[in-house]
Amino acid sequence: MVSLEGVSHMGFMSGEPPKAVKKRDLVMDVSEEEAHYMAAVPMVPFFDQIFNGKKPSVSMKDTKKIMEPILEAMELEAFYGMKDPCYDSDLINRVDDPTCWHGSAWHNEVTQAEMGGDIGKKITIANDDNLHRVQTVTPVHLPEVDSSCEQG
């Protein structure tokens, strides 16, 4: 896979785009001619690799630069297309299994701090997010507050 900066789906194709594509596709930052060229450049070494047994020579540096933030967002949200959730418990999923998602890292890294605001240094939030099927209603999956607050 090669990602092309500034090119949309229709940008490296030709002909009249389907109605939905014309209405919703991203607007390109490059001309159609430039998009065709950008798509053709990595094809030559790819075909050379496939048909002539040459070593891979297409640089993935630009693709990595484009895709890294997208993949990072998918990991933060625990995107099910990357790996399945650990649906093996009604309450707490497996924690140390790299083959499935325990919970969403987004909650640990972003939402807890946003919702907690400036809570000061004496208070810590320990979040244990778990993924559950929407239809799972028993037990109810609502936030739980455990406190070890001491008066004083």
N, C-alpha and C positions, 0 to 999 in steps of 0.2 A: 504494500500500500504506500502510495506517495501522496502527501497532502500538498496542495498548491495554494500559496498565499494569494488572496484576492480573487480567486476563481470560484464560481458557483457550479452547481450541477450542470446546468444548461450551457455553461461557458465553454466547455470543450467538446460540445456536440454541435451538430449543424441542423438546419431546418427549423420549422416553426415549433416552438415549445408547446406541449399540451397546456390546456387552459389553466389547470391547477398550478402547474410549474410556473407559468407566466405570471400568475397572480401572487404566488407565495415564495418563489425562489429568491435567494439572496441577490442583491445587486452587486455586480462585479466591480472590482477596482482596476481591472485591466481590460484591454480590448479583446474582442473575440479572437482576433488573429494572434494576439500575444498568448491568450489562454490555450489555443491550439498548439502553439510552439512549446509552451510550458509542459503540456501533457505529452508531447512527442519526445522531448529531450530524454526522459528516463526510460522510454520504451525501447530505444535502440540497444542500450546495454542489457536491458532485461531480456529481450529476444535473443541477444548474443549469449546470454547465460543459459537460457532454456534450450535453444536449438543447437548451439555450438559447444555447450559444456564449459563455457568460460566462468571464472569466479565472479561472484556478485561484485558489482562496481558502482551501483547507484548509491549515492550518498543519502543517508537517512537523516542527516543533521537538521535540515529544514523541516522535514516531517516531524521529527522529534520536538522541535521548538513549537510547532503548531499544535501538536497533539498532547503534549505534557499537561497543560492546564485542564484540558478536557478529561483526560484519564484521571488526573488528581481529583477533579470534581466527582467523577463516577465512583472513585474509591471512597471519598468522604461520605457520599450518600449511601454506600453499600449497594451499588447497582447490581441487581439480580442477574443481569446479562454477563457479568464478569465471573461471578460464582454464586452458588445457591446460599440462602440463609440457613443457619443451623436450627432448623425447626425441630428440635428433639426434646423440648421441655415446655410445659405450660408457663413457667415463670422465667427461669434463667437458662439461657442457651450455653453450649460449650464455649469456653473462652479461648483455649489455646489450640484451636484446630485451623490451620491455614487453608483448608479446603472449603470453608464456609464462613459466612458473615455472622458474627455474634450480635453486633449492633452497628449503628451508624456513627462513625468517627466525627461526623459533622456536629453531633450533639456535644461531645466532649470538647471539641476544639472551638466551637463557635456559639451555639445557642445557650449553653449554660452561663457563659460569661456575659452574653447579651442580656439574658433574662435576670441574672443576678445583679448586674450593674456593678457599681463601685461598692463592694461589700467589705472592703478593708482586708487587712492582713491576718486578723485573728480568726476569720471564718474561711473554711475551705469547702469546696463542693466536690464530692466524689460521685460521679455519675456512672451508672452501669446500664447503658442503653442495650436493649434486647429487641431483636426483630420478631414480630409475631404476625400471624395471618389476621387479616381484618375481621374475619368471621369468628375469631376466638374471643368470646365474651366472658367466659368463666375460666380462670379468675379475671376480674376486670383489670385491665392494664392501664392504670392511672399512676401518676407520680406518687411516690411514697417519700415522706420525709422522716429520716431517722436522725435524732439529735442527741448529742452528748453535752448539751449546754449545762453549764454550771453557773449558779447564781454568784454574783460577786463582782 
